[in-house]
Amino acid sequence: MKTFRKPSAELIKKFLKQQSKGEFTYAPVGATAGALPLGYRLNHTRVRIGQGVEVFERAKAALRRWEQFRIGWAEVQPADAPIVPGTVVAIVAQRLGVWWLNACRVVYVVDEADPIGRFGFAYGTLPDHVGAGEERFLIEWDRDRDEVWYDILAYSRPHVLLTLVGYPYMRWSQRLFGRRSAAAMIRAVSEPVATPSSP
């Protein structure tokens, strides 16, 4: 869905209610957890964001708050959507002077302690989305190297005529999102933790 004004809370609510009834628009649901499918374009961004258990926990908390979308031209609605399988969210983005609503549903959640700490999730596209495919957001803590990584893995293809025609721009936007999202996560784990003021 596109609009020339930022979507209102009421419009987003109606959009989510409608999209929650829809099915995924691609067949290999869950493939970001295993063998990637043929016939889709891949995007992969992997960035070291710090080290240590504190960074790992802060990154996990940031992912739960959808802070990977704190990039200036995109956001997730509802902002407090729980990261559990079945949750439907709207990705609200402004590109080329137009506001876009794209619907996704959480497919699976990763929460592992050993041998490498891993936390993340994947969501897949629903009928009202310009693309068709899946995207996984993952935080990894390699304890042996004491390195924390942020990893985005996605596969997609055009879903509507507009993105078929403008697919090079869509691909460029996806790569830009990867870089901006990584920067947002670095900020999230680097910002000082707020402490209560003393009486």
Backbone as a printed PyTorch tensor [residue, N CA C, xyz], in Angstrom:
tensor([[[  0.8450,  -1.1890,   0.0000],
         [  0.0000,   0.0000,   0.0000],
         [  0.8770,   1.2340,   0.0000]],

        [[  0.5130,   2.2190,  -0.8160],
         [  1.2800,   3.4590,  -0.8240],
         [  0.3400,   4.6360,  -0.5910]],

        [[  0.8990,   5.6860,  -0.0080],
         [  0.1400,   6.8910,   0.2740],
         [  1.0950,   8.0740,   0.2260]],

        [[  0.5530,   9.2650,  -0.0420],
         [  1.4030,  10.4480,  -0.1230],
         [  1.5260,  11.1680,   1.2210]],

        [[  0.8440,  10.6450,   2.2290],
         [  0.9960,  11.1520,   3.5930],
         [  1.4150,  10.0090,   4.5070]],

        [[  2.0860,  10.3440,   5.6050],
         [  2.4610,   9.3030,   6.5460],
         [  1.2040,   8.6160,   7.0550]],

        [[  1.1530,   7.2920,   7.0010],
         [ -0.0630,   6.5790,   7.4170],
         [ -0.4210,   6.8560,   8.8740]],

        [[ -1.6960,   7.0690,   9.1120],
         [ -2.1790,   7.3010,  10.4700],
         [ -2.2160,   5.9890,  11.2450]],

        [[ -2.3140,   6.1030,  12.5600],
         [ -2.4030,   4.9090,  13.4080],
         [ -3.6300,   4.0870,  13.0450]],

        [[ -4.7320,   4.7600,  12.7130],
         [ -5.9610,   4.0530,  12.3540],
         [ -5.7960,   3.2810,  11.0410]],

        [[ -5.1420,   3.9230,  10.0650],
         [ -4.9190,   3.2470,   8.7890],
         [ -4.0190,   2.0260,   8.9750]],

        [[ -2.9820,   2.1740,   9.7790],
         [ -2.0750,   1.0530,  10.0300],
         [ -2.8130,  -0.0770,  10.7350]],

        [[ -3.6690,   0.2570,  11.6750],
         [ -4.4430,  -0.7650,  12.3890],
         [ -5.3260,  -1.5560,  11.4260]],

        [[ -6.0080,  -0.8720,  10.5270],
         [ -6.8610,  -1.5350,   9.5370],
         [ -6.0270,  -2.3910,   8.5910]],

        [[ -4.8870,  -1.8530,   8.1760],
         [ -3.9800,  -2.5690,   7.2800],
         [ -3.5270,  -3.8770,   7.9230]],

        [[ -3.1210,  -3.8310,   9.1820],
         [ -2.6490,  -5.0220,   9.8690],
         [ -3.7630,  -6.0460,  10.0590]],

        [[ -4.9570,  -5.5670,  10.3580],
         [ -6.0890,  -6.4850,  10.5320],
         [ -6.3650,  -7.2350,   9.2380]],

        [[ -6.3220,  -6.5190,   8.1270],
         [ -6.5660,  -7.1410,   6.8280],
         [ -5.4450,  -8.1090,   6.4610]],

        [[ -4.1950,  -7.6740,   6.6470],
         [ -3.0630,  -8.5000,   6.2420],
         [ -2.8790,  -9.7350,   7.1210]],

        [[ -3.3550,  -9.6840,   8.3450],
         [ -3.2100, -10.8310,   9.2450],
         [ -3.9720, -12.0510,   8.7370]],

        [[ -4.9240, -11.8290,   7.8310],
         [ -5.6970, -12.9380,   7.2680],
         [ -5.0000, -13.5630,   6.0630]],

        [[ -3.9550, -12.9110,   5.5580],
         [ -3.3020, -13.3630,   4.3390],
         [ -2.2700, -14.4470,   4.5760]],

        [[ -1.9020, -15.1090,   3.4880],
         [ -0.8720, -16.1460,   3.5240],
         [  0.4580, -15.5520,   3.0450]],

        [[  1.5390, -16.2720,   3.3210],
         [  2.8390, -15.8600,   2.8130],
         [  2.8130, -15.8480,   1.2840]],

        [[  3.5810, -14.9540,   0.6940],
         [  3.5770, -14.7980,  -0.7690],
         [  4.7510, -15.5040,  -1.4440]],

        [[  5.3600, -16.4400,  -0.7540],
         [  6.4860, -17.1830,  -1.3050],
         [  6.4350, -18.6030,  -0.7290]],

        [[  6.9820, -19.5320,  -1.4720],
         [  6.8580, -20.9370,  -1.0750],
         [  7.8880, -21.4100,  -0.0480]],

        [[  9.1660, -21.0380,  -0.1630],
         [ 10.1590, -21.6160,   0.7510],
         [ 10.1710, -20.9400,   2.1260]],

        [[  9.0390, -21.0030,   2.8340],
         [  8.9320, -20.3290,   4.1400],
         [  9.9040, -20.9800,   5.1290]],

        [[ 10.7100, -20.1440,   5.7800],
         [ 11.6710, -20.6320,   6.7610],
         [ 13.0370, -20.9570,   6.1920]],

        [[ 13.2440, -20.7020,   4.9070],
         [ 14.4990, -21.0990,   4.2610],
         [ 15.7060, -20.2960,   4.7250]],

        [[ 15.5230, -19.1630,   5.3830],
         [ 16.6800, -18.4290,   5.9100],
         [ 17.3530, -19.1920,   7.0450]],

        [[ 16.6850, -20.2350,   7.5510],
         [ 17.2810, -21.0550,   8.6070],
         [ 18.0780, -22.2210,   8.0430]],

        [[ 18.0530, -22.4100,   6.7200],
         [ 18.7490, -23.5520,   6.1340],
         [ 19.2310, -23.2580,   4.7360]],

        [[ 18.8930, -24.1520,   3.8110],
         [ 19.3240, -24.0010,   2.4210],
         [ 18.5180, -22.8990,   1.7490]],

        [[ 19.2060, -21.9330,   1.1690],
         [ 18.5310, -20.8120,   0.5250],
         [ 17.9650, -21.2440,  -0.8280]],

        [[ 16.7990, -20.7060,  -1.1960],
         [ 16.1180, -21.1750,  -2.4010],
         [ 16.6850, -20.5790,  -3.6870]],

        [[ 16.4620, -21.2810,  -4.7820],
         [ 16.8150, -20.7730,  -6.0990],
         [ 15.7080, -19.8360,  -6.5830]],

        [[ 16.0580, -18.9580,  -7.5230],
         [ 15.0620, -18.0750,  -8.1150],
         [ 14.8280, -16.7880,  -7.3570]],

        [[ 15.6340, -16.5300,  -6.3330],
         [ 15.5210, -15.3030,  -5.5440],
         [ 16.8770, -14.6100,  -5.5080]],

        [[ 16.8580, -13.2890,  -5.3380],
         [ 18.0860, -12.5340,  -5.1400],
         [ 18.4190, -12.5120,  -3.6450]],

        [[ 19.6830, -12.6890,  -3.3320],
         [ 20.1200, -12.7260,  -1.9410],
         [ 20.7320, -11.3990,  -1.5270]],

        [[ 20.5260, -11.0510,  -0.2670],
         [ 21.1950,  -9.9140,   0.3640],
         [ 21.7680, -10.4060,   1.6810]],

        [[ 23.0190, -10.0630,   1.9470],
         [ 23.6360, -10.4860,   3.2040],
         [ 24.5130,  -9.3660,   3.7370]],

        [[ 24.2290,  -8.9740,   4.9690],
         [ 25.0280,  -7.9540,   5.6630],
         [ 25.4860,  -8.5570,   6.9840]],

        [[ 26.7690,  -8.5000,   7.2560],
         [ 27.3070,  -9.0350,   8.5110],
         [ 28.3350,  -8.0570,   9.0490]],

        [[ 28.1250,  -7.5870,  10.2830],
         [ 28.9780,  -6.5480,  10.8590],
         [ 29.2930,  -6.8930,  12.3110]],

        [[ 30.5530,  -6.7410,  12.6810],
         [ 30.9490,  -6.9060,  14.0800],
         [ 30.5220,  -5.6640,  14.8510]],

        [[ 29.7590,  -5.8470,  15.9180],
         [ 29.2200,  -4.6980,  16.6480],
         [ 29.8170,  -4.5390,  18.0450]],

        [[ 30.7110,  -5.4330,  18.4370],
         [ 31.3290,  -5.2950,  19.7570],
         [ 31.8010,  -6.6230,  20.2940]],

        [[ 31.9840,  -6.6590,  21.6110],
         [ 32.4320,  -7.8890,  22.2430],
         [ 31.8720,  -7.9770,  23.6520]],

        [[ 31.7770,  -9.1960,  24.1440],
         [ 31.3730,  -9.4080,  25.5190],
         [ 29.8940,  -9.6460,  25.7080]],

        [[ 29.5740, -10.2220,  26.8630],
         [ 28.1980, -10.5870,  27.1610],
         [ 27.2870,  -9.3630,  27.2600]],

        [[ 27.8170,  -8.2440,  27.7490],
         [ 26.9780,  -7.0490,  27.8820],
         [ 26.5150,  -6.5530,  26.5130]],

        [[ 27.4120,  -6.5270,  25.5420],
         [ 27.0420,  -6.1040,  24.1890],
         [ 26.0330,  -7.0830,  23.6040]],

        [[ 26.2620,  -8.3730,  23.8280],
         [ 25.3300,  -9.3870,  23.3270],
         [ 23.9290,  -9.1630,  23.8930]],

        [[ 23.8330,  -8.9480,  25.1920],
         [ 22.5200,  -8.7490,  25.8180],
         [ 21.8660,  -7.4490,  25.3650]],

        [[ 22.6710,  -6.4080,  25.2010],
         [ 22.1180,  -5.1370,  24.7380],
         [ 21.6390,  -5.2450,  23.2970]],

        [[ 22.3710,  -5.9840,  22.4960],
         [ 21.9630,  -6.1740,  21.1020],
         [ 20.6680,  -6.9810,  21.0220]],

        [[ 20.5460,  -7.9950,  21.8500],
         [ 19.3070,  -8.7820,  21.8950],
         [ 18.1290,  -7.8920,  22.2840]],

        [[ 18.3290,  -7.0620,  23.3050],
         [ 17.2610,  -6.1640,  23.7450],
         [ 16.8890,  -5.1730,  22.6440]],

        [[ 17.8950,  -4.6770,  21.9150],
         [ 17.6350,  -3.7310,  20.8220],
         [ 16.8270,  -4.3970,  19.7120]],

        [[ 17.1520,  -5.6400,  19.4140],
         [ 16.4120,  -6.3670,  18.3810],
         [ 14.9560,  -6.5490,  18.8030]],

        [[ 14.7410,  -6.8410,  20.0820],
         [ 13.3650,  -6.9970,  20.5760],
         [ 12.5770,  -5.6890,  20.4710]],

        [[ 13.2860,  -4.5540,  20.5060],
         [ 12.6320,  -3.2460,  20.3690],
         [ 12.6000,  -2.7860,  18.9130]],

        [[ 13.0080,  -3.6120,  17.9950],
         [ 13.0120,  -3.3020,  16.5680],
         [ 13.9190,  -2.1180,  16.2430]],

        [[ 15.0000,  -1.9550,  17.0060],
         [ 15.8700,  -0.7960,  16.7850],
         [ 16.6880,  -0.9010,  15.5130]],

        [[ 16.7280,  -2.0710,  14.9100],
         [ 17.4220,  -2.2030,  13.6330],
         [ 16.7360,  -1.4070,  12.5360]],

        [[ 15.5130,  -0.9220,  12.8170],
         [ 14.7900,  -0.0790,  11.8600],
         [ 14.9110,   1.4030,  12.1830]],

        [[ 15.7310,   1.7560,  13.1380],
         [ 15.9040,   3.1690,  13.4920],
         [ 16.8990,   3.8000,  12.5250]],

        [[ 16.4500,   3.9740,  11.2720],
         [ 17.3690,   4.3930,  10.2130],
         [ 16.9580,   5.7100,   9.5630]],

        [[ 15.8850,   6.3300,  10.0450],
         [ 15.4990,   7.6440,   9.5270],
         [ 14.3840,   7.6120,   8.5070]],

        [[ 14.2690,   6.5380,   7.7210],
         [ 13.2210,   6.5140,   6.6980],
         [ 12.3630,   5.2450,   6.7490]],

        [[ 12.4920,   4.4890,   7.8270],
         [ 11.6580,   3.2900,   7.9810],
         [ 11.3880,   3.0480,   9.4600]],

        [[ 10.2890,   2.3880,   9.7340],
         [  9.9530,   2.0110,  11.1080],
         [  9.0150,   0.8040,  11.0730]],

        [[  8.8840,   0.1700,  12.2190],
         [  7.9730,  -0.9680,  12.3580],
         [  6.7770,  -0.5360,  13.1830]],

        [[  5.5970,  -0.9510,  12.7490],
         [  4.3770,  -0.7010,  13.5010],
         [  3.6030,  -2.0050,  13.6580]],

        [[  3.0650,  -2.2780,  14.8420],
         [  3.2250,  -1.4990,  16.0640],
         [  4.6570,  -1.5680,  16.5970]],

        [[  5.1080,  -0.4760,  17.1870],
         [  6.4890,  -0.3720,  17.6320],
         [  6.8310,  -1.3680,  18.7360]],

        [[  5.8130,  -1.8320,  19.4560],
         [  6.0450,  -2.7820,  20.5480],
         [  5.6050,  -4.1960,  20.1710]],

        [[  5.5650,  -4.4920,  18.8820],
         [  5.1430,  -5.8220,  18.4340],
         [  6.0540,  -6.8950,  19.0210]],

        [[  5.4840,  -7.9340,  19.6170],
         [  6.3210,  -8.9900,  20.2010],
         [  6.9750,  -9.8440,  19.1210]],

        [[  8.1890, -10.2480,  19.3820],
         [  8.8990, -11.0920,  18.4300],
         [  8.5920, -12.5450,  18.7750]],

        [[  7.4710, -13.0030,  18.2510],
         [  7.0420, -14.3900,  18.4090],
         [  6.4610, -14.8390,  17.0720]],

        [[  6.5640, -16.1240,  16.7470],
         [  6.0050, -16.5930,  15.4840],
         [  4.5300, -16.2270,  15.3470]],

        [[  4.1560, -15.7310,  14.1690],
         [  2.7820, -15.3460,  13.8990],
         [  2.4930, -13.8720,  14.0180]],

        [[  3.3760, -13.1140,  14.6850],
         [  3.1730, -11.6690,  14.8100],
         [  3.2190, -11.0110,  13.4290]],

        [[  2.2360, -10.1630,  13.1470],
         [  2.1830,  -9.4380,  11.8740],
         [  2.5430,  -7.9770,  12.1310]],

        [[  3.4480,  -7.4510,  11.3150],
         [  3.8780,  -6.0640,  11.4630],
         [  3.7990,  -5.3520,  10.1210]],

        [[  3.7560,  -4.0330,  10.2030],
         [  3.8210,  -3.1950,   9.0110],
         [  5.1770,  -2.5000,   8.9970]],

        [[  5.8910,  -2.6330,   7.9040],
         [  7.1140,  -1.8640,   7.7010],
         [  6.6870,  -0.5780,   7.0010]],

        [[  6.8310,   0.5370,   7.7030],
         [  6.4220,   1.8380,   7.1740],
         [  7.6850,   2.5410,   6.6720]],

        [[  7.7290,   2.8050,   5.3910],
         [  8.9360,   3.3970,   4.8110],
         [  8.5720,   4.5410,   3.8720]],

        [[  9.4310,   5.5550,   3.8550],
         [  9.2490,   6.6670,   2.9280],
         [ 10.3710,   6.6270,   1.8960]],

        [[  9.9840,   6.4360,   0.6420],
         [ 10.9610,   6.4050,  -0.4430],
         [ 10.3970,   7.1750,  -1.6210]],

        [[ 11.2400,   8.0030,  -2.2390],
         [ 10.8740,   8.7840,  -3.4250],
         [  9.6210,   9.6360,  -3.1950]],

        [[  9.4970,  10.1690,  -1.9760],
         [  8.3780,  11.0540,  -1.6670],
         [  7.0550,  10.3580,  -1.4070]],

        [[  7.0870,   9.0300,  -1.3270],
         [  5.8620,   8.2500,  -1.1120],
         [  6.0350,   7.3940,   0.1350]],

        [[  4.9450,   7.2470,   0.9080],
         [  4.9490,   6.3720,   2.0720],
         [  4.4340,   5.0010,   1.6580]],

        [[  5.1400,   3.9630,   2.0960],
         [  4.7770,   2.5880,   1.7530],
         [  4.4800,   1.8010,   3.0200]],

        [[  3.4420,   0.9900,   2.9550],
         [  3.1390,   0.0300,   4.0130],
         [  3.3880,  -1.3620,   3.4400]],

        [[  4.2640,  -2.1110,   4.0780],
         [  4.5720,  -3.4770,   3.6490],
         [  4.3200,  -4.4230,   4.8150]],

        [[  3.5830,  -5.4900,   4.5620],
         [  3.1820,  -6.4090,   5.6250],
         [  4.0910,  -7.6300,   5.6900]],

        [[  4.4710,  -7.9930,   6.9250],
         [  5.3010,  -9.1770,   7.1660],
         [  4.7830,  -9.9380,   8.3870]],

        [[  5.0610, -11.2320,   8.4040],
         [  4.7020, -12.0660,   9.5590],
         [  5.9640, -12.7760,  10.0610]],

        [[  6.1590, -12.7710,  11.3840],
         [  7.3060, -13.4750,  11.9690],
         [  7.1500, -14.9730,  11.7090]],

        [[  8.1940, -15.5730,  11.1430],
         [  8.1770, -16.9940,  10.7770],
         [  8.7190, -17.8570,  11.9070]],

        [[  9.8820, -17.4820,  12.4300],
         [ 10.4960, -18.2650,  13.5070],
         [ 11.3850, -17.3560,  14.3410]],

        [[ 11.7390, -17.8510,  15.5180],
         [ 12.6270, -17.1370,  16.4310],
         [ 13.8070, -18.0540,  16.7600]],

        [[ 14.9910, -17.4730,  16.8530],
         [ 16.2070, -18.2010,  17.2350],
         [ 16.6250, -17.7100,  18.6160]],

        [[ 16.8560, -18.6320,  19.5460],
         [ 17.3390, -18.2630,  20.8800],
         [ 18.1730, -19.4300,  21.4060]],

        [[ 19.4830, -19.3620,  21.1720],
         [ 20.3820, -20.4580,  21.4980],
         [ 21.5400, -19.9540,  22.3490]],

        [[ 22.0040, -20.8180,  23.2520],
         [ 23.1080, -20.4370,  24.1320],
         [ 24.4340, -21.0390,  23.6920]],

        [[ 24.4530, -22.2740,  23.2560],
         [ 25.6920, -22.9690,  22.9350],
         [ 25.6110, -23.6210,  21.5590]],

        [[ 26.7480, -23.7990,  20.8960],
         [ 28.0950, -23.3670,  21.3070],
         [ 28.3450, -21.8740,  21.0640]],

        [[ 27.5040, -21.2570,  20.2210],
         [ 27.5810, -19.8140,  19.9910],
         [ 26.2520, -19.2110,  20.4070]],

        [[ 26.2950, -18.1500,  21.2010],
         [ 25.0590, -17.4690,  21.5750],
         [ 24.4140, -16.8500,  20.3560]],

        [[ 23.1350, -17.1490,  20.1390],
         [ 22.4380, -16.6320,  18.9600],
         [ 21.0330, -16.2100,  19.3620]],

        [[ 20.6360, -15.0320,  18.9090],
         [ 19.2640, -14.5740,  19.1080],
         [ 18.8190, -13.8180,  17.8630]],

        [[ 17.6050, -14.1040,  17.4240],
         [ 17.0960, -13.3910,  16.2700],
         [ 15.7750, -13.9570,  15.8040]],

        [[ 15.3730, -13.5530,  14.6240],
         [ 14.1020, -13.9900,  14.0720],
         [ 14.0910, -13.7260,  12.5710]],

        [[ 13.1160, -14.3380,  11.9220],
         [ 12.8910, -14.0650,  10.4940],
         [ 11.4350, -13.7140,  10.2970]],

        [[ 11.1870, -12.8150,   9.3430],
         [  9.8070, -12.5920,   8.9390],
         [  9.6920, -12.7560,   7.4320]],

        [[  8.4610, -13.0580,   7.0080],
         [  8.2050, -13.2700,   5.5970],
         [  7.1140, -12.3430,   5.1020]],

        [[  7.0700, -12.1500,   3.7920],
         [  6.1460, -11.1840,   3.1890],
         [  4.7260, -11.7300,   3.0790]],

        [[  3.7800, -10.8160,   3.2470],
         [  2.3480, -11.0790,   3.1070],
         [  1.8410, -10.3840,   1.8340]],

        [[  0.5580, -10.5740,   1.4660],
         [  0.0870, -10.0860,   0.1620],
         [  0.3740,  -8.6220,  -0.1540]],

        [[  0.2280,  -7.7310,   0.8270],
         [  0.4730,  -6.3180,   0.5350],
         [  1.9050,  -5.9580,   0.9010]],

        [[  2.8170,  -6.3870,   0.0560],
         [  4.2500,  -6.1020,   0.2010],
         [  4.8170,  -5.9930,  -1.2070]],

        [[  5.7250,  -5.0380,  -1.4100],
         [  6.2530,  -4.8360,  -2.7660],
         [  7.1470,  -5.9810,  -3.2220]],

        [[  7.6830,  -6.7360,  -2.2640],
         [  8.5240,  -7.8720,  -2.6070],
         [  7.9150,  -9.1680,  -2.1110]],

        [[  8.5560, -10.2720,  -2.4660],
         [  8.1690, -11.5890,  -1.9760],
         [  9.4310, -12.2820,  -1.4900]],

        [[  9.4200, -12.6990,  -0.2270],
         [ 10.6000, -13.3670,   0.2980],
         [ 10.6740, -13.2850,   1.8030]],

        [[ 11.8740, -13.4830,   2.3190],
         [ 12.0730, -13.6130,   3.7680],
         [ 13.3480, -12.8940,   4.1870]],

        [[ 13.3510, -12.4020,   5.4170],
         [ 14.5220, -11.6940,   5.9470],
         [ 14.7470, -12.1340,   7.3820]],

        [[ 16.0070, -12.4400,   7.6920],
         [ 16.3680, -12.8810,   9.0450],
         [ 17.3270, -11.8840,   9.6770]],

        [[ 17.0450, -11.5350,  10.9300],
         [ 17.9060, -10.6420,  11.7210],
         [ 18.4900, -11.4800,  12.8550]],

        [[ 19.8060, -11.4520,  13.0190],
         [ 20.4470, -12.3500,  13.9770],
         [ 21.5900, -11.6580,  14.7090]],

        [[ 21.6480, -11.8800,  16.0250],
         [ 22.7830, -11.4690,  16.8490],
         [ 23.5400, -12.7300,  17.2360]],

        [[ 24.8530, -12.7340,  17.0510],
         [ 25.6700, -13.8910,  17.4060],
         [ 26.8080, -13.4600,  18.3250]],

        [[ 27.0520, -14.2600,  19.3600],
         [ 28.1900, -14.0270,  20.2440],
         [ 29.0990, -15.2490,  20.1950]],

        [[ 30.2420, -15.0970,  19.5650],
         [ 31.2580, -16.1460,  19.5130],
         [ 32.0750, -16.0230,  20.7920]],

        [[ 31.8250, -16.9110,  21.7330],
         [ 32.4910, -16.8070,  23.0340],
         [ 33.9940, -17.0310,  22.9330]],

        [[ 34.4270, -17.9290,  22.0440],
         [ 35.8590, -18.2090,  21.9290],
         [ 36.6270, -16.9650,  21.4910]],

        [[ 36.0730, -16.2520,  20.5270],
         [ 36.7260, -15.0300,  20.0400],
         [ 36.2440, -13.7890,  20.7830]],

        [[ 35.1940, -13.9520,  21.5780],
         [ 34.5570, -12.8390,  22.2830],
         [ 34.1790, -11.7170,  21.3130]],

        [[ 33.4680, -12.0980,  20.2470],
         [ 33.0090, -11.1500,  19.2410],
         [ 31.4960, -11.2450,  19.0970]],

        [[ 30.8500, -10.0880,  19.0050],
         [ 29.4040, -10.0370,  18.7900],
         [ 29.1550,  -9.5010,  17.3840]],

        [[ 28.3160, -10.2280,  16.6420],
         [ 28.0390,  -9.8910,  15.2490],
         [ 26.5560,  -9.6700,  15.0330]],

        [[ 26.2550,  -8.7560,  14.1250],
         [ 24.8840,  -8.5310,  13.6610],
         [ 24.8210,  -9.0160,  12.2250]],

        [[ 23.8410,  -9.8600,  11.9270],
         [ 23.7830, -10.5170,  10.6320],
         [ 22.3680, -10.4150,  10.0550]],

        [[ 22.2640,  -9.9060,   8.8330],
         [ 20.9880,  -9.8600,   8.1150],
         [ 21.1250, -10.7370,   6.8750]],

        [[ 20.1880, -11.6420,   6.7150],
         [ 20.1690, -12.5010,   5.5360],
         [ 18.7710, -12.4610,   4.9340]],

        [[ 18.6860, -12.1870,   3.6390],
         [ 17.3790, -12.0730,   2.9980],
         [ 17.4190, -12.6370,   1.5880]],

        [[ 16.2730, -13.1510,   1.1590],
         [ 16.0890, -13.4920,  -0.2480],
         [ 14.7550, -12.9100,  -0.6930]],

        [[ 14.7130, -12.3980,  -1.9110],
         [ 13.5030, -11.7260,  -2.3700],
         [ 13.4330, -11.7000,  -3.8840]],

        [[ 12.2400, -11.3680,  -4.3600],
         [ 12.0140, -11.0740,  -5.7650],
         [ 10.8210, -10.1480,  -5.8460]],

        [[ 10.6020,  -9.4780,  -6.9600],
         [  9.4820,  -8.5350,  -7.0620],
         [  8.1440,  -9.2470,  -6.8930]],

        [[  7.2030,  -8.5180,  -6.3030],
         [  5.8660,  -9.0800,  -6.0850],
         [  4.7860,  -8.3230,  -6.8650]],

        [[  5.0610,  -7.0670,  -7.1700],
         [  4.0940,  -6.2550,  -7.9020],
         [  4.7820,  -5.6520,  -9.1270]],

        [[  3.9900,  -5.2040, -10.0840],
         [  4.5330,  -4.6850, -11.3470],
         [  5.5030,  -3.5340, -11.1110]],

        [[  5.1640,  -2.6500, -10.1790],
         [  6.0080,  -1.4820,  -9.9330],
         [  7.4180,  -1.8930,  -9.5330]],

        [[  7.5320,  -2.9020,  -8.6510],
         [  8.8700,  -3.3190,  -8.2350],
         [  9.5520,  -4.1600,  -9.3060]],

        [[  8.7800,  -4.7890, -10.1720],
         [  9.3940,  -5.5050, -11.2910],
         [ 10.0970,  -4.5150, -12.2170]],

        [[  9.4240,  -3.4010, -12.4840],
         [ 10.0070,  -2.3550, -13.3340],
         [ 11.1640,  -1.6600, -12.6200]],

        [[ 10.9660,  -1.3810, -11.3340],
         [ 11.9850,  -0.6500, -10.5770],
         [ 12.8600,  -1.5310,  -9.7180]],

        [[ 13.0900,  -2.7900, -10.1540],
         [ 13.8190,  -3.7270,  -9.3050],
         [ 15.2490,  -3.2800,  -8.9860]],

        [[ 15.9830,  -2.6740,  -9.9220],
         [ 17.3230,  -2.1930,  -9.5420],
         [ 17.2800,  -1.2180,  -8.3530]],

        [[ 16.2700,  -0.3400,  -8.3290],
         [ 16.1540,   0.5830,  -7.1980],
         [ 15.8040,  -0.1720,  -5.9170]],

        [[ 14.9320,  -1.1600,  -6.0350],
         [ 14.5700,  -1.9710,  -4.8720],
         [ 15.8050,  -2.6710,  -4.3010]],

        [[ 16.6420,  -3.2120,  -5.1840],
         [ 17.8600,  -3.8890,  -4.7350],
         [ 18.8160,  -2.9040,  -4.0720]],

        [[ 18.9330,  -1.7120,  -4.6380],
         [ 19.7840,  -0.6800,  -4.0440],
         [ 19.2670,  -0.3030,  -2.6550]],

        [[ 17.9490,  -0.1590,  -2.5170],
         [ 17.3480,   0.1780,  -1.2230],
         [ 17.5910,  -0.9180,  -0.1960]],

        [[ 17.5380,  -2.1730,  -0.6320],
         [ 17.7980,  -3.2810,   0.2860],
         [ 19.2340,  -3.2520,   0.7980]],

        [[ 20.1670,  -2.9700,  -0.0820],
         [ 21.5680,  -2.8930,   0.3460],
         [ 21.7840,  -1.7010,   1.2690]],

        [[ 21.1340,  -0.5710,   0.9520],
         [ 21.2340,   0.6060,   1.8100],
         [ 20.6450,   0.3090,   3.1830]],

        [[ 19.5160,  -0.3780,   3.2060],
         [ 18.9090,  -0.7440,   4.4870],
         [ 19.8800,  -1.5830,   5.3150]],

        [[ 20.5660,  -2.5290,   4.6960],
         [ 21.5230,  -3.3540,   5.4250],
         [ 22.5900,  -2.5160,   6.1080]],

        [[ 23.1370,  -1.5460,   5.3970],
         [ 24.1830,  -0.6990,   5.9790],
         [ 23.6350,   0.1770,   7.0950]],

        [[ 22.4680,   0.7900,   6.8440],
         [ 21.8880,   1.6770,   7.8620],
         [ 21.4340,   0.8940,   9.0970]],

        [[ 20.8990,  -0.2950,   8.8660],
         [ 20.4560,  -1.1280,   9.9810],
         [ 21.6340,  -1.5410,  10.8510]],

        [[ 22.7490,  -1.8970,  10.2140],
         [ 23.9510,  -2.2480,  10.9740],
         [ 24.4300,  -1.0560,  11.8010]],

        [[ 24.3970,   0.1310,  11.2170],
         [ 24.7980,   1.3350,  11.9560],
         [ 23.8720,   1.5840,  13.1360]],

        [[ 22.5690,   1.3280,  12.9530],
         [ 21.6000,   1.5160,  14.0350],
         [ 21.8890,   0.5590,  15.1920]],

        [[ 22.2800,  -0.6750,  14.8710],
         [ 22.5810,  -1.6350,  15.9310],
         [ 23.8740,  -1.2750,  16.6540]],

        [[ 24.8360,  -0.7600,  15.9260],
         [ 26.0740,  -0.3150,  16.5820],
         [ 25.7630,   0.8170,  17.5530]],

        [[ 24.9150,   1.7600,  17.1230],
         [ 24.5050,   2.8450,  18.0300],
         [ 23.7800,   2.2770,  19.2490]],

        [[ 22.9080,   1.3150,  19.0230],
         [ 22.0860,   0.7710,  20.1080],
         [ 22.9380,   0.1330,  21.2050]],

        [[ 24.0270,  -0.5330,  20.8190],
         [ 24.8520,  -1.1850,  21.8410],
         [ 25.9030,  -0.2370,  22.4090]],

        [[ 26.0740,   0.9240,  21.7840],
         [ 27.0970,   1.8720,  22.2390],
         [ 26.5380,   2.9820,  23.1150]],

        [[ 25.2450,   3.2420,  23.0070],
         [ 24.6510,   4.3450,  23.7630],
         [ 24.6810,   4.0350,  25.2570]],

        [[ 24.9330,   5.0710,  26.0860],
         [ 24.9880,   4.8540,  27.5330],
         [ 23.6440,   4.3470,  28.0510]],

        [[ 23.7140,   3.4620,  29.0310],
         [ 22.4870,   2.9680,  29.6600],
         [ 22.0070,   4.0270,  30.6440]],

        [[ 20.7240,   4.3770,  30.5490],
         [ 20.1580,   5.3950,  31.4450],
         [ 20.1150,   4.8450,  32.8710]],

        [[ 20.5600,   5.6760,  33.8110],
         [ 20.5000,   5.2790,  35.2180],
         [ 19.6070,   6.2450,  35.9710]],

        [[ 18.8720,   5.7500,  36.9690],
         [ 17.9820,   6.6380,  37.7100],
         [ 18.7680,   7.7360,  38.4070]],

        [[ 18.2160,   8.9510,  38.4160],
         [ 18.8900,  10.0490,  39.1050],
         [ 18.7350,   9.8920,  40.6140]],

        [[ 19.7400,  10.3010,  41.3410],
         [ 19.6760,  10.1700,  42.7990],
         [ 18.7400,  11.2180,  43.3750]],

        [[ 18.0840,  10.8750,  44.4950],
         [ 17.1130,  11.8210,  45.0970],
         [ 17.7890,  13.0610,  45.6340]]])
